[in-house]
């Protein structure tokens, strides 16, 4: 009986961990794929990783690509990306990244994710100011 209760506790504890790991893997694949699309110049592919809200806002892959290239040049031409952690904030899943841009400088970004029909999509990217890190 004791073994059964121990197994039940282990299964209950493993559930949330595997769900978080699954979410984390899905989120990272989505983000990595979009970075790969930017490197390849595949604007249509990169646009597919954006949430429907962002797709409606930018209307076309070309508009989306132009916004990223001019507004987020370090994301557009990233040399390296480090994943710093997935968290839930205000009911939203957010992945923090450290991006090394083409000039070698690093910046932090929060990627807000949205799950749509079982697939993670990027619903916003926000720079993280240095003063926000100590808050």
C-alpha positions as a Markdown table, in Angstrom:
| # | Residue | x | y | z |
|---|---|---|---|---|
| 1 | Unk | 0.0 | 0.0 | 0.0 |
| 2 | Unk | 2.8 | 2.3 | 0.9 |
| 3 | Unk | 4.4 | 1.7 | -2.5 |
| 4 | Unk | 1.2 | 2.5 | -4.3 |
| 5 | Unk | 0.7 | 5.8 | -2.5 |
| 6 | Unk | 4.4 | 6.8 | -3.2 |
| 7 | Unk | 3.8 | 6.0 | -6.9 |
| 8 | Unk | 0.6 | 8.1 | -6.9 |
| 9 | Unk | 2.5 | 11.1 | -5.4 |
| 10 | Unk | 5.3 | 10.7 | -7.9 |
| 11 | Unk | 2.9 | 10.7 | -10.8 |
| 12 | Unk | 1.0 | 13.7 | -9.5 |
| 13 | Unk | 4.3 | 15.6 | -9.1 |
| 14 | Unk | 5.5 | 14.6 | -12.5 |
| 15 | Unk | 2.4 | 15.9 | -14.3 |
| 16 | Unk | 3.0 | 19.6 | -14.0 |
| 17 | Unk | 6.7 | 19.2 | -14.7 |
| 18 | Unk | 6.2 | 17.3 | -17.9 |
| 19 | Unk | 3.5 | 19.8 | -19.0 |
| 20 | Unk | 5.9 | 22.7 | -18.4 |
| 21 | Unk | 8.7 | 20.8 | -20.2 |
| 22 | Unk | 6.4 | 20.2 | -23.1 |
| 23 | Unk | 5.3 | 23.9 | -23.2 |
| 24 | Unk | 8.9 | 25.0 | -23.0 |
| 25 | Unk | 10.0 | 22.7 | -25.8 |
| 26 | Unk | 7.1 | 23.9 | -28.0 |
| 27 | Unk | 7.7 | 27.5 | -27.3 |
| 28 | Unk | 11.4 | 27.2 | -28.0 |
| 29 | Unk | 10.9 | 25.4 | -31.3 |
| 30 | Unk | 8.5 | 28.1 | -32.5 |
| 31 | Unk | 10.9 | 30.9 | -31.6 |
| 32 | Unk | 14.0 | 29.0 | -33.0 |
| 33 | Unk | 12.1 | 28.4 | -36.3 |
| 34 | Unk | 11.3 | 32.1 | -36.6 |
| 35 | Unk | 14.9 | 33.0 | -36.1 |
| 36 | Unk | 15.9 | 30.5 | -38.8 |
| 37 | Unk | 13.3 | 32.0 | -41.1 |
| 38 | Unk | 14.8 | 35.5 | -40.6 |
| 39 | Unk | 18.3 | 34.2 | -41.3 |
| 40 | Unk | 17.1 | 32.5 | -44.5 |
| 41 | Unk | 15.1 | 35.6 | -45.6 |
| 42 | Unk | 11.9 | 33.6 | -45.5 |
| 43 | Unk | 9.4 | 36.3 | -44.6 |
| 44 | Unk | 6.4 | 34.1 | -45.2 |
| 45 | Unk | 7.8 | 31.4 | -42.9 |
| 46 | Unk | 8.6 | 34.0 | -40.2 |
| 47 | Unk | 5.1 | 35.5 | -40.5 |
| 48 | Unk | 3.6 | 32.1 | -39.9 |
| 49 | Unk | 5.0 | 32.0 | -36.4 |
| 50 | Unk | 3.2 | 35.2 | -35.5 |
| 51 | Unk | -0.2 | 35.0 | -33.8 |
| 52 | Unk | -3.3 | 35.8 | -35.8 |
| 53 | Unk | -3.5 | 39.2 | -34.0 |
| 54 | Unk | -0.1 | 40.2 | -35.2 |
| 55 | Unk | -0.8 | 38.8 | -38.7 |
| 56 | Unk | -3.9 | 41.0 | -38.8 |
| 57 | Unk | -1.9 | 44.0 | -37.6 |
| 58 | Unk | 0.9 | 43.7 | -40.2 |
| 59 | Unk | -1.3 | 42.3 | -43.0 |
| 60 | Unk | 1.5 | 40.8 | -45.0 |
| 61 | Unk | 4.9 | 39.0 | -44.6 |
| 62 | Unk | 6.6 | 41.9 | -46.3 |
| 63 | Unk | 5.2 | 44.5 | -43.8 |
| 64 | Unk | 6.1 | 42.2 | -40.9 |
| 65 | Unk | 9.6 | 41.7 | -42.2 |
| 66 | Unk | 10.1 | 45.4 | -42.7 |
| 67 | Unk | 9.0 | 46.1 | -39.1 |
| 68 | Unk | 11.4 | 43.5 | -37.7 |
| 69 | Unk | 14.3 | 44.6 | -39.9 |
| 70 | Unk | 14.0 | 48.2 | -38.9 |
| 71 | Unk | 12.6 | 48.0 | -35.4 |
| 72 | Unk | 14.5 | 44.9 | -34.1 |
| 73 | Unk | 17.7 | 44.7 | -36.2 |
| 74 | Unk | 19.4 | 42.5 | -33.6 |
| 75 | Unk | 16.5 | 39.9 | -33.9 |
| 76 | Unk | 16.5 | 40.2 | -37.7 |
| 77 | Unk | 20.3 | 39.4 | -37.9 |
| 78 | Unk | 20.9 | 37.6 | -34.5 |
| 79 | Unk | 24.3 | 36.0 | -34.0 |
| 80 | Unk | 23.2 | 34.1 | -31.0 |
| 81 | Unk | 20.1 | 33.5 | -28.9 |
| 82 | Unk | 20.0 | 32.3 | -25.3 |
| 83 | Unk | 16.8 | 31.1 | -23.6 |
| 84 | Unk | 16.7 | 32.4 | -20.0 |
| 85 | Unk | 13.5 | 31.0 | -18.8 |
| 86 | Unk | 9.8 | 30.5 | -19.3 |
| 87 | Unk | 7.3 | 32.1 | -16.9 |
| 88 | Unk | 3.6 | 32.8 | -16.5 |
| 89 | Unk | 2.7 | 36.4 | -15.9 |
| 90 | Unk | -0.9 | 37.7 | -15.9 |
| 91 | Unk | -2.1 | 34.4 | -17.4 |
| 92 | Unk | 0.4 | 34.7 | -20.3 |
| 93 | Unk | 3.3 | 32.5 | -21.1 |
| 94 | Unk | 6.5 | 34.5 | -21.6 |
| 95 | Unk | 10.0 | 33.3 | -22.7 |
| 96 | Unk | 12.9 | 35.7 | -21.9 |
| 97 | Unk | 15.7 | 35.7 | -24.4 |
| 98 | Unk | 19.2 | 37.2 | -24.6 |
| 99 | Unk | 19.9 | 38.1 | -28.2 |
| 100 | Unk | 23.3 | 38.9 | -29.5 |
| 101 | Unk | 22.9 | 41.2 | -32.5 |
| 102 | Unk | 25.1 | 41.7 | -35.5 |
| 103 | Unk | 27.2 | 44.3 | -33.7 |
| 104 | Unk | 28.0 | 41.8 | -30.9 |
| 105 | Unk | 25.8 | 43.7 | -28.3 |
| 106 | Unk | 23.3 | 41.7 | -26.2 |
| 107 | Unk | 19.8 | 42.7 | -25.4 |
| 108 | Unk | 17.0 | 41.0 | -23.5 |
| 109 | Unk | 13.5 | 40.4 | -24.9 |
| 110 | Unk | 10.3 | 38.9 | -23.6 |
| 111 | Unk | 8.5 | 36.8 | -26.1 |
| 112 | Unk | 4.8 | 36.6 | -25.3 |
| 113 | Unk | 3.4 | 33.3 | -26.5 |
| 114 | Unk | -0.1 | 32.2 | -27.3 |
| 115 | Unk | -1.3 | 28.6 | -27.9 |
| 116 | Unk | -3.7 | 28.3 | -30.8 |
| 117 | Unk | -5.1 | 24.9 | -31.7 |
| 118 | Unk | -2.3 | 23.1 | -29.9 |
| 119 | Unk | 0.5 | 25.2 | -31.5 |
| 120 | Unk | 2.5 | 28.0 | -29.8 |
| 121 | Unk | 2.6 | 31.3 | -31.7 |
| 122 | Unk | 4.5 | 34.5 | -31.0 |
| 123 | Unk | 2.0 | 37.2 | -29.8 |
| 124 | Unk | 4.5 | 40.0 | -29.0 |
| 125 | Unk | 8.1 | 40.8 | -28.5 |
| 126 | Unk | 9.1 | 43.4 | -25.9 |
| 127 | Unk | 12.6 | 44.7 | -25.1 |
| 128 | Unk | 13.5 | 44.4 | -21.4 |
| 129 | Unk | 15.2 | 47.5 | -20.0 |
| 130 | Unk | 18.1 | 47.0 | -17.6 |
| 131 | Unk | 16.3 | 48.7 | -14.8 |
| 132 | Unk | 13.4 | 46.1 | -15.1 |
| 133 | Unk | 15.9 | 43.4 | -14.2 |
| 134 | Unk | 16.5 | 44.7 | -10.7 |
| 135 | Unk | 12.8 | 45.4 | -10.0 |
